[in-house]
């Protein structure tokens, strides 16, 4: 335990690094630990700075136990670690900051308890739990999604970007209301509309800016009905200055939700508030959506985004590697850019996989390794299976209704099915942990991590459970063919 004359945070972190360095490769140390900066020490709590949210999540998933052990060796059994994700430009000027407290447990009871040696599950500060409907925070935005970090192509997204900038500069006052951006998965639609929100808040913090998805809107609406809070729900959504709704195609078939959103849309438009929507296809091609709602979607500006061209893909990889402090050889960048043409998400997924191979296996960046990674990622066909597909198949396998996947119930059989679905979502889709958690009732990404580890341990020991998982995989693979 530290005595009253506590050392500096730099001294404490240096002592921790001595332990860490002995247990990892030189490349891993250079990639994931050299960029960390100790910035504050108060009692048993050490605060460190990391360059990005992705950086934090990687440390959290792969090196938590090692970091915690080193902290306890230096500080004592009550050691507490706080991350600050702070981006800096080349001059060292801080661009954005997010406090991430990883010391508090936040998991629901699970049917199969974790072993005694398991670490406490960390949490990221987020908006309140939405049980008996509570209004979410107005600005649920990713601070990394800005116009500065959005790579604009010559043709693929230039017009959509220009329209977004126009709306950001004069929300609700242009003819671009609603602004609807459509295109395939992983092309930057979410980044672009959240960039609008971040720009508006940066220039006028009093604005009430809300980003949500059609799924989340539906979940909250259903909860408001169940808890007799429809008026509060409706009043809240009609009080915003800027409403951004992602993936409006998932309103399909949800008649009551569509009706509520139709009236919310009208109310906001009449008040001169800005509405921004994204979709995977042109609004006129939507099926299962009321004609009057489709008509509203088309009354402003509708623009598409296309897959990025070669030069744009090059620029995206250069930006990503710069953000993560990685020196990616130009021949590797060119190889990835020439061979991954479908969308930005797949491009970034291959980049992250390449980074993982180099870090965890101590390999050097090379075209040969890139070729191996590209082959493995391409063979999985992640983009063909959605979270909704997995929820449907898992619910059917365990004979429960799909809505229980994101319900608040903690019954053992439902919690177990939910964990299986989370595990398969992480394995078979390209979605982030945060996105997966959102689709399961707004649960935190750490709950998804805990679920995945629980199922991994279970299938390693239980042949019957492994057979169940394989059966579900076969059903999902059949759907994707």
Order of alpha helices (4+ residues) and beta strands (2+ residues): alpha-alpha-beta-beta-alpha-alpha-beta-beta-alpha-beta-alpha-beta-alpha-alpha-beta-alpha-beta-alpha-beta-alpha-alpha-alpha-alpha-alpha-alpha-alpha-alpha-alpha
